[in-house]
Amino acid sequence: MALRKIPIRRAGNRDNLFLGGDRELVMFAGLLAFALIFTAQEFRATAYGLLLWFSALYGCRVMAKYDPKMRPVYLRHRRYKRRYPPRSTPFRKNSRSQGRIYK
């Protein structure tokens, strides 16, 4: 009996991007630029807000181009930082005091 193949459709397996960048980062950058422009109501603040918006959008697009899941991976890395200290090899011999820490 041959194995059955199930196609994975691209539309149901896409990354959550908005304007080419990570959805949350792009929308938060837009919110910051909008708040800067409309709270200051000054030409200089408008220029800085637009510069902030376009530079953040460019940065988010470049980041999403290399790895669309970079933000969640970075956040998970920050959360696990204290629990999993770096080791040179998985076969490293821990002392008794180090062994008690990770049990």
N, C-alpha and C positions, 0 to 999 in steps of 0.2 A: 504494500500500500504506500503510495507516494505522499509526501508531506503536502499539506494544503497551504497555499500562499494567500496571504491577506494583504492587499495593498494599503499603505498608509497614505492618506490624502494630505497634500500640502496645506490645504485650507484649514484643516483641523489641528495642524501641528506647527503653527507659526508662533514666533516670538511676539510678545506684547509691546510693540513699538508705536510711537506717535511722532509724526514728522521726521521719521528716520532715526530717532533716538529712543532711549528708554523712556517709557511713558511717564513715570513718576518724576524723573529728573527734568524732563522737558517741561512738564506742566508746572513744577515748582519754580524753575527758572523764569518761566513766563509770569507766574504770580509775583515773583520778586521784582521783575522789570516793570510790571503793571503798577505795583504798589509804589515803586520809586517814582515813576512818571506822574501818577495822578495825585500823590500826596504832596510832592514838591511843587508841581505846576510851574515849572521854570524851564527855559530852553536848555540850559546846561544839564538839568536832571533828565530831560527827554533824551538828550544825546547819550548820556551815560546809561540810561535804561535800555536804549536801542543797542548800544554797544554790548551791554551785558547780555541781552537777549540773543543777539546773533553769535556772540562768542560762545555762550553756553550751548546754543543749538549746534554749532559746529563741533564743539567738544563732545557732545552727546552722540552726534552722528558718527564721529570717528571711533568713539568707544564701542558703539553698537556694531560698527562694521567689523571690528576685530573680534568681539565676543558679545553677542546680544544679552547674555546672562551675567555680565561682569558685575553689575550692582548687587544682585543677590549673593553671588559668590563672595564678593568682598564683605558684605554684611555678615555672612556665615563665618568667614575667616575671623572677623573681629570678635564674634561671639565665642568661638572655640579657642581663641588665642591663649588663654590661661590654662585650659585643660590639656592641650596637646603641645607640650614644648617640643621644639625641633630636635631630632636626634640624627646622627650620621647614618645609622643603619637600623633596620628593624631587629637585627640580631645582637644588639648591644646588651651587655650584661649590666643590669642595674644593681646597685648596692641594696642592702636590706632597707635602709631608710627611704630610698627612692621607690622601692617596691611597695612600701606601705602607703605611699601617697596616692598611687593609682589603683588601689583596690576598693 
